[in-house]
């Protein structure tokens, strides 16, 4: 009964967005209200609330859960979304987007390669460095600028922003996953490397299938060519990511793997793809190129310098100008670093780039204000969704859903292990949050099942447990594709607010294929 009650918010969200075709902000807000009511009147009687909160007031627990959700939504998710779209709007205002468009098309007039370069290569790089929606918002906005339709741009950006999310924001999801199951609370380098490698093995077929899908959505008439490109780019991506994950850990697979994919796509374009004569005559000086790309160049520089790739700077930023808000009842403290978050790096990079492109500071602030106003519905959507996830977590709903699946599936649990990770990401919008919620559950089930097979391939102690733990992030990356939070980012970037349901409907078949393939890889690897 607890599992049935717990799944109501998820089902309701699907019904409102798909069945009633209700706008995303209305669907999310209504679902939040229903979730709060379930938490108030059903969670405690059904024994869903965790023991540490069992004696707390349900009203207070639910209220502070909503507060925590709204804080997480604004800091930093909404800030990052706002700044990502602000950066694109600067390019439109300065007309430098036209130079970028011509430079992309100068590589090749093969639309499939251009789309793959943006959503798989460039998008994966953004996910690896920053995460939090940048890999959906920025590629989708550029695709719109290149003349692609909004629905197509949103869909391929969501499909592309999947496998890289497991290692996004410099490996935080997998590192967090391993720390959750480590007895000391801090995982060893060996455990992180092994779990990273396992996740990449489980995702291996998708490194080829997803590029093929992206290419085919762009051009349905050249399937053989699409397959060849997908094999070329996919094999390079998965090999490079596996080597990085197994030998270096979780920080670099998405970054270095995406760079390798970009090089592979450009190399294929130079050798095999034809260019039109018009394109051959279109050239730009180094200064013109630098000016056009200055926004993204400075964003990249600030993210790299402020991130884990530059430890001294990263440590300084994370320990200065940090606000902390104590959340009573939840017994937790919400912290936000004003100078360490990716949103600030996006703002600084975009603003400096805009100044280089000839826009005044006053004009840039007008662009920022206009962008903020245009995102008002997205604000409601994201705040409602993250608050909903927080309420479901503290009321025990998410744990009840997972426990129900474990009880029903038994020895076939590895088939649905990725689905649990996907549910976590669907609800929370975050691979990291999904790993926090379900890492211990996956490890516990792995020990009960006593799995063998590929999980012991590397001969490391704990391999059996790590194989199923890795399955959580495998599924979580698939859930990212249809997470209402990701869809809200895509609708904002493509100026499609109110059409969340249409995007969700288009993405569901690919997400289901993703999760099923992930489940099969986990099951047959046990």
Secondary structure, 3 states (H helix, E strand, C coil): CHHHHHCHHHHHHHHHHHHCCCCHHHHHHHHHHHHHHHHHHHHCCCCCCCHHHCCCCHHHHHHHHHHHHHHHHHHHHHHHHHHHHHHHHHHHHHCCHHHHHHHHHHHCCCHHHHHHHHHHHHHHHHHHHCCCCHHHHHHHHHHHHCCCCHHHHHHHHHHHCCHHHHHHHHHHHHHHHHHHHCCCCCCCHHHHHHHHHHHHHHHHHHHHHHHHHHHHHHCCCCHHHHHHHHHHHHHHHHHHHHHHHHHHCCCCHHHHHHHHHHHHHHHHHHHCCCCCHHHHCCCCCHHHHHHHHHHHHHHHHHHHHHCCCCHHHHHHHHHCCEEEEEECCCCEEEEEECCCCHHHHHHHHHHHHHHHCCCCHHHHHHHHHHHHHHCHHHHHHHHHHHHHHHHHHHCCHHHHHHHHHHHHHHHHHHHHHHHHHHHHHHHHCCHHHHHHHHHHHHHHHHHHHCCCHHHHCCCCCCHHHHHHHHHHHHHHHHHHHHCHHHHHHHHHHCCCCCCHHHHHHHHHHHHHHHHHHHHHHHHHCC
